[in-house]
Amino acid sequence: MKTIKVKDIKLSNNSPIIVIAGLNVLEDKSMAIDVARELKEITYNNNVPFIFKASFDKANRSSIESYRGPGIKNSIQIFEAIKKELDIPIITDIHEEGQIKEISEVVDIIQIPAFLCRQTDLINAACQTQLPLNIKKGQFLSPSQMQNIIDKCKSFGNDNIILCERGSSFGYDNLVVDFLGISKQKSYSYPIILDVTHSLQLPGGRGSSAGGRSHQAEDLALAATALSISGLFIEVHPDPDKALCDGPSATKLEDFEKMLKKIKMLDDLVKSNNFIF
């Protein structure tokens, strides 16, 4: 079973569950720091390893009018401020090869977006950083096709691979999570993350933006936790109704700890030596 180390955090399907949490996209510096601080406190109090997530650019948007983020220069300053003040690991997604060098100097994990998971040159460039890569499985891929992506990364000299499930396309404007597919991906022995938030999306459900089913976040998170995986990806927002991106899928920040407590209890049980299937 492969273990990926990020600072003092161990990611493995046999290790205690970790949580990647944060904002869908950076909105402003003060909000990012406040949310990161609150998440750090909540996860610390519940003994759950925590990696902060936020996007600096949402390049794949439904509409030209959609908010994309503050851009790479301003975002790097925000990430640096979060690290200086809170000393927490950070993950963010990249979309172009030219973004990788600057981003790799401030983040601890590079995320490959689902729609770009087969972009060979992008993956090659990301692999050269030797940072861990959180690779989202495209909504259009079967679980078995992730083996090809693993082989690509290994051929480029980077075996620090995390596989991220985020749902599969099911007809028009809908996603479903295939839990047998997650089981299949576990057979590759790499850490598995379930992106709870984006699995709840209804792509294009609002016409010019995505809809979502945030009220089902806890159900999805607990179902995945029962499979003994490495971690969960949960985006939060102080006020999802006012979020500039993907609010309908985000978990309200004030509801996060209640969900996390249940996740932690179930993970402890599933990974206990006394637990017998």
C-alpha positions in Angstrom: 0.0 0.0 0.0 1.5 3.3 -1.2 2.0 6.0 1.4 2.4 9.7 0.3 4.0 12.1 2.8 3.0 15.8 2.9 5.0 17.4 5.7 4.0 15.4 8.7 0.8 14.0 7.1 0.6 10.5 5.8 -1.8 9.7 3.0 -2.6 6.0 2.7 -5.8 4.0 2.5 -4.7 2.3 5.8 -3.8 5.5 7.6 -6.2 7.7 9.6 -8.4 9.7 7.3 -7.2 13.1 6.2 -9.3 16.0 4.9 -8.6 18.4 2.1 -10.9 21.4 2.8 -11.2 25.0 1.9 -12.6 27.3 -0.7 -13.6 26.4 -4.2 -11.8 29.6 -5.4 -10.0 32.4 -3.6 -12.3 35.4 -3.3 -10.2 37.7 -1.1 -7.2 37.4 1.3 -9.1 38.0 4.6 -11.7 35.4 3.8 -9.1 32.8 2.8 -7.1 33.3 6.0 -10.2 33.3 8.2 -11.5 30.1 6.6 -8.1 28.4 6.8 -7.7 29.3 10.4 -11.1 28.0 11.4 -10.6 24.8 9.5 -7.2 24.3 11.1 -8.8 24.7 14.6 -11.7 22.3 13.8 -9.5 19.6 12.3 -6.9 19.9 15.1 -9.5 19.6 17.8 -10.9 16.5 16.1 -7.4 15.0 15.4 -7.9 14.9 11.6 -4.9 15.8 9.4 -5.8 18.9 7.3 -4.6 20.2 3.9 -6.0 23.6 2.8 -7.4 23.9 -0.7 -8.3 26.8 -2.8 -8.2 27.5 -6.6 -6.4 30.6 -8.0 -8.2 30.3 -11.3 -11.3 28.4 -12.4 -10.4 28.0 -16.1 -13.2 25.5 -16.8 -16.4 27.5 -16.3 -19.8 27.1 -17.9 -20.2 30.8 -18.8 -17.8 33.6 -19.9 -19.5 35.7 -17.2 -18.4 33.2 -14.4 -15.9 34.4 -11.8 -12.5 32.8 -12.3 -10.5 34.0 -9.3 -7.8 36.6 -8.5 -5.2 35.1 -10.8 -1.8 33.5 -10.1 0.2 36.5 -8.9 -2.4 37.7 -6.3 -3.1 34.1 -5.2 0.5 33.3 -4.6 0.6 36.2 -2.2 -2.5 34.9 -0.4 -1.0 31.3 -0.2 2.2 32.7 1.2 0.3 34.7 3.8 -1.6 31.6 4.9 1.6 29.5 5.2 3.3 32.2 7.2 0.4 32.7 9.6 -1.0 29.2 9.9 1.8 26.8 8.8 -0.5 24.4 7.0 0.0 22.5 3.8 -1.7 23.8 0.7 -3.1 22.2 -2.5 -4.2 24.0 -5.6 -5.0 23.0 -9.2 -3.1 24.0 -12.3 -4.4 24.3 -15.9 -1.4 25.2 -18.0 2.2 24.2 -18.1 3.3 27.8 -17.6 1.7 28.0 -14.2 3.5 25.1 -12.7 6.9 26.6 -11.8 5.5 29.5 -9.8 2.8 27.4 -8.1 5.2 24.6 -7.1 7.2 27.1 -5.1 4.4 27.8 -2.7 2.1 24.7 -2.6 2.7 21.2 -1.2 0.4 19.2 -3.6 -0.4 20.0 -7.2 -3.9 19.0 -8.4 -4.7 18.0 -11.9 -8.3 18.9 -12.8 -10.6 16.1 -14.0 -11.0 17.5 -17.5 -7.1 17.6 -17.9 -6.3 14.2 -16.4 -5.1 12.8 -19.7 -3.1 15.9 -20.9 0.2 14.2 -21.2 2.4 17.3 -21.5 0.7 18.9 -18.5 1.2 15.8 -16.3 4.8 15.5 -17.5 5.5 19.1 -16.4 3.8 18.6 -13.1 5.7 15.4 -12.5 9.0 17.2 -12.9 8.3 19.2 -9.7 8.5 15.9 -7.7 5.6 17.2 -5.6 2.7 14.8 -4.9 0.0 15.0 -7.6 -3.7 14.7 -6.7 -5.1 13.5 -10.0 -8.9 13.8 -10.4 -10.5 11.0 -12.4 -12.3 12.5 -15.4 -16.0 12.2 -15.4 -15.6 10.4 -18.7 -13.1 7.8 -17.5 -13.7 4.3 -16.2 -11.8 3.4 -13.0 -9.6 1.0 -15.0 -8.4 3.8 -17.2 -6.7 5.4 -14.2 -4.0 2.8 -14.6 -2.8 4.5 -17.8 -2.5 7.8 -15.9 -0.5 6.1 -13.2 1.8 4.6 -15.8 2.3 8.1 -17.3 3.4 9.6 -14.0 5.7 6.8 -13.3 7.3 7.0 -16.7 7.9 10.7 -16.0 9.7 9.9 -12.7 7.0 10.7 -10.2 5.4 8.0 -8.1 3.8 10.5 -5.6 0.3 9.8 -6.9 -3.0 10.4 -5.3 -6.2 9.3 -7.1 -9.2 11.5 -6.7 -12.7 10.3 -7.4 -15.2 13.1 -8.3 -18.1 11.3 -9.8 -19.0 10.0 -13.3 -21.2 11.6 -16.0 -24.7 10.0 -15.9 -26.8 11.2 -18.7 -27.1 15.0 -19.0 -26.2 17.4 -16.2 -25.8 14.7 -13.6 -23.0 12.9 -11.8 -23.0 9.6 -9.8 -20.4 8.1 -7.6 -19.5 4.5 -8.4 -18.4 3.0 -5.1 -17.4 -0.3 -6.8 -15.2 2.0 -9.0 -13.6 3.4 -5.9 -12.9 -0.2 -4.8 -11.3 -0.9 -8.2 -9.1 2.1 -7.9 -8.0 1.0 -4.4 -6.6 -2.1 -6.1 -3.8 0.1 -7.6 -2.6 0.7 -4.0 -2.4 4.5 -4.2 -4.1 6.8 -1.8 -7.8 7.5 -2.7 -9.5 10.8 -2.1 -13.2 11.3 -2.7 -14.0 14.8 -3.8 -17.4 15.0 -2.0 -18.1 18.5 -3.2 -17.7 18.1 -6.9 -19.4 14.7 -6.9 -22.5 16.6 -5.7 -22.5 18.9 -8.7 -25.2 19.1 -11.3 -23.0 20.3 -14.2 -24.8 23.1 -16.1 -27.8 22.6 -13.8 -28.4 26.4 -13.6 -27.9 27.0 -17.3 -24.9 29.3 -17.1 -23.5 27.7 -13.9 -23.5 24.4 -12.0 -26.2 23.3 -9.6 -25.5 21.1 -6.6 -26.8 18.9 -3.8 -24.9 20.2 -0.8 -27.5 18.8 1.6 -26.2 15.3 0.7 -22.6 15.9 1.5 -22.6 14.0 4.7 -24.2 10.9 3.2 -21.7 10.8 0.5 -18.7 11.4 2.8 -19.8 8.7 5.2 -20.4 6.2 2.4 -16.9 6.7 1.1 -15.3 6.7 4.6 -16.8 3.2 5.1 -14.6 1.9 2.2 -11.4 2.7 4.1 -9.9 5.4 1.9 -7.2 7.9 2.5 -9.2 11.1 2.7 -12.1 13.4 1.7 -12.1 16.6 -0.3 -14.8 19.0 1.1 -15.2 22.6 0.0 -16.7 25.0 2.5 -17.9 28.6 2.5 -19.1 30.9 5.2 -22.2 31.6 3.2 -22.6 29.3 0.2 -25.5 31.3 -1.2 -23.1 34.2 -1.8 -20.1 32.1 -3.0 -18.7 33.3 -6.2 -18.3 29.7 -7.6 -20.1 26.4 -7.0 -22.0 27.5 -3.9 -24.8 24.9 -4.4 -22.3 22.1 -3.8 -20.3 23.7 -0.9 -20.8 22.8 2.7 -21.6 25.7 5.0 -18.6 26.3 7.2 -20.6 26.2 10.4 -21.8 22.7 9.6 -18.3 21.3 8.8 -17.4 20.2 12.3 -20.5 18.2 12.9 -19.9 16.2 9.7 -16.2 15.8 10.5 -17.0 14.3 13.9 -19.1 11.5 12.3 -16.4 10.9 9.6 -13.7 10.5 12.2 -15.8 8.1 14.3 -16.6 5.9 11.3 -13.0 6.0 10.0 -11.7 5.0 13.4 -14.1 2.0 13.5 -13.4 0.9 9.9 -9.6 1.0 10.4 -9.6 -0.5 13.8 -7.8 -3.8 14.3 -10.9 -5.0 16.1 -13.2 -4.3 13.2 -14.3 -7.5 11.5 -16.2 -7.5 8.2 
